[in-house]
Amino acid sequence: MSEELPEGLEIRLTEPGDAKFLREWFLDPELSRWFPIESLEELDDAVERWISFHKWRCSWTAVMNGVPAGIVTLYLQPYRKLSHHSELGIIVGTDFRGLKIGTHLMNHLMKKAKEQFNIRLLHLQVYEENPAIKMYKRLGFKEFGRQKFYVEETGKQGKAYVGRVFMERFI
């Protein structure tokens, strides 16, 4: 599952101070298009929720040459009957794309999910046009459903919808 990290890359537990980087990434139009966040209020709420998982030590930050480059988080279930599975979230800063940081974060998450949290099934949701789908498939995730009218976008052409894909993988 995991391979040696490239020089300059380390993966550590997420810290509250990583919120500032997550917020910057969400403000980047190249990245924000893949998340259903529209206002600054929604953005601040999303950052606060995502970073809050650091308390349970189930969120990890990739740091490249001392600079946070991406975050991956397990959204742990609070109910015992559901504790065998978890949804996840991942984001990699635009400046760090193409360096396999997402792959390293996902491999790290899968290892920790299995060993530390006894999770056997991971699932995620992703916009249907998101190029990250290729990575998820390469890592063994399989599609198990779609929602055609997930996000409603209003633009010059009127209302349009963006679908999402549900994927899962046993670990």
C-alpha positions, 0 to 999 in steps of 0.5 A: 500500500505505501511506498517510500516518500520522495525527498522533501515530503513528510506526512504528519498529523494535521494541526489546527494551524493547517487551517490557514492553508486549507482555506487558501486552497479552497479559495483557489478557483482551480480547486474550489470548483471541485467542492460545493462551497459558495460563500466565505461563510460556507468556506469557514464552516468547511475548514473548521469541520475538516480541521476539527478531525485533528482532535481524533488523530485521523487527519494527516497533512503532507508537508513538502520542504516545510510547506503544507501541500495537502490534507487527507482526513477520515470522517470517523463514524460516531456509532459502533455499528458503523465504525468498520467504515469511513468516508474520507476527504482529500485536497492537494494544493494547486502548486503541489499537483502532479507530484503524487502527493495525493497518492502518498496521502491516500496510501498513508490514510489507508494504512492508518485507517486499517491499523489504527482505526480497524476500518475495513471499508473506505468510501468517498464522493467526487464530482463526476468530472474531477480528474482525481477519479483516475487516482482513486481507480488506480488505488482500487476504489470502485464506483458504486453509485451516482447522483446526477443532480448533486450541485446546482450551478447558476451561470450565463446559461441559467441553471446547470447541474453537476453530478457526483460519483460514489466510490468505495474500497475494502482495505 
